């Protein structure tokens, strides 16, 4: 058994007390600079995760049905969806609520993941990477053609260049469409 002092020194974390209740969250929470609107009222957002959020409200939030919400992220991005109240705690004339996100579009979930974790690598980032890779590939083919002394190799490079350019144009178009509509 490792002592608490040794554990703290090597891990930098405190060991939970015996019998302590551990939080069972699936996704880490983050204090966010986002503005939250639930049911048409601006609310105080306490924290935010990929699957939920907590808020402080002056008016009661109904727990019997999914509620529309909108998050305005820093940089002007807006995320919309539906959330269901999972817990509430009264604090005098104000109350805190925990909401689980029950419906959100794929693109909004990707934006939220990117907001919560700047190192998130999703489909949009993969599309960016594919576009950059294809541009680098075309550049290498062009250099190979330019430096080639063998006429047949230069002819092969010339014959494949239009197909490569067509693929890049398709990827670039898909990239623009995804960035615009999602």
BELMOLIN-V478438 format. One record per pair of residues at least 24 apart in sequence whose ideal C-beta (glycine too) atoms are under 8 Angstrom apart, sorted by the first residue. I is the first residue (numbers start at 1). J is the second residue. Records with the same first field share a line. If there is no record, write none. Layout:
I = J / J
This chain:
25 = 49
26 = 51
27 = 51 / 52
28 = 116
29 = 54
30 = 116
32 = 73 / 115 / 116
33 = 73 / 74
34 = 71 / 72 / 73 / 74 / 115
35 = 71 / 72
36 = 69 / 70 / 71 / 72
37 = 69 / 70 / 71 / 72
38 = 67 / 68 / 69 / 83 / 99
39 = 67 / 68
45 = 71
46 = 96
48 = 112 / 116
49 = 116
50 = 101 / 109 / 112 / 113 / 116
51 = 100 / 101
52 = 83 / 86 / 98 / 99 / 100 / 101
53 = 83 / 98 / 99 / 101
54 = 96 / 97 / 98 / 99
55 = 96 / 97 / 99
56 = 91 / 94 / 95 / 96 / 97
57 = 94 / 95 / 96 / 97
58 = 93 / 94
60 = 95
61 = 85 / 88 / 95 / 97 / 99
63 = 88
66 = 102 / 103
67 = 99
69 = 99
71 = 112
73 = 111 / 112 / 115
74 = 115
77 = 111 / 115
79 = 104 / 108 / 111 / 112
80 = 104 / 105 / 108
81 = 105 / 108
105 = 182
106 = 182
107 = 181 / 182
110 = 182
123 = 178
124 = 178 / 179 / 182
127 = 171 / 174 / 175 / 178
128 = 175
130 = 171
131 = 168 / 171 / 172 / 175
134 = 164 / 167 / 168 / 171
135 = 168
137 = 164
138 = 164 / 165 / 168
